[in-house]
Amino acid sequence: MDSYFKKRYNSFRFAFKGINSAVRSEPHMKLHVLSALGVIIAGFVFDVTKTEWCLLAGSIGLVITAEIFNTAIETLTNLVSPQHNPLAGKTKDLAAGAVLVAAITAAIIGLVIFLPYVIAYLQS
Ligand SMILES: Nc1ncnc2c1ncn2[C@@H]1O[C@H](COP(=O)(O)OP(=O)(O)OP(=O)(O)O)[C@@H](O)[C@H]1O
């Protein structure tokens, strides 16, 4: 039983190590984390509803998850194909495309949620 909890503890430790490594090494990841902080602050400032918090949390999670997968795919591609290879390029472009789709989705959700609050604030 002891070793069961130790294994679970280590799994969490390795997962946090992965998140930490992505935040430290990826400039885009830093940008995503900063944007997420901005969104959280804006959420408190405009006192958004519970449903809106859920949508914002989902959007933040989606983008950060996509960026971590992108980093993992880039790292593996560099390991498997350090030399130029069209398939390696295509793999990286697909992973980057997934991040872009996630980021555009999050931006649309952010606009739909915050725009009415900003307009109401400017009109008040
Ligand atoms: N081994 C390779 N073979 C062919 N094309 C590659 C290879 N490595 C990278 N490329 C091409 O160059 C682009 C940029 O590669 P890079 O390794 O800088 O990835 P990146 O997605 O820009 O990384 P980062 O997000 O860290 O800036 C890729 O999207 C891909 O089109």
The ligand as an ORCA input file, in Angstrom:
! r2SCAN-3c Opt
* xyz 0 1
  N      13.606     18.617    -38.364
  C      12.870     19.419    -39.135
  N      12.625     19.111    -40.407
  C      11.863     19.910    -41.199
  N      11.303     21.060    -40.824
  C      11.501     21.431    -39.553
  C      12.281     20.652    -38.643
  N      12.317     21.289    -37.442
  C      11.558     22.385    -37.605
  N      11.064     22.486    -38.857
  C      10.199     23.555    -39.387
  O      10.542     24.803    -38.796
  C       9.469     25.309    -38.008
  C      10.025     25.907    -36.734
  O      10.697     24.886    -36.004
  P      11.020     25.001    -34.458
  O      11.805     23.802    -34.018
  O      11.586     26.338    -34.160
  O       9.576     24.819    -33.897
  P       8.630     25.911    -33.314
  O       7.276     25.321    -33.355
  O       8.765     27.242    -34.006
  O       9.202     25.980    -31.826
  P       8.954     27.106    -30.707
  O       7.477     27.057    -30.398
  O       9.811     26.631    -29.569
  O       9.409     28.421    -31.307
  C       8.550     24.100    -37.772
  O       7.220     24.462    -37.560
  C       8.740     23.309    -39.036
  O       7.918     23.834    -40.062
*
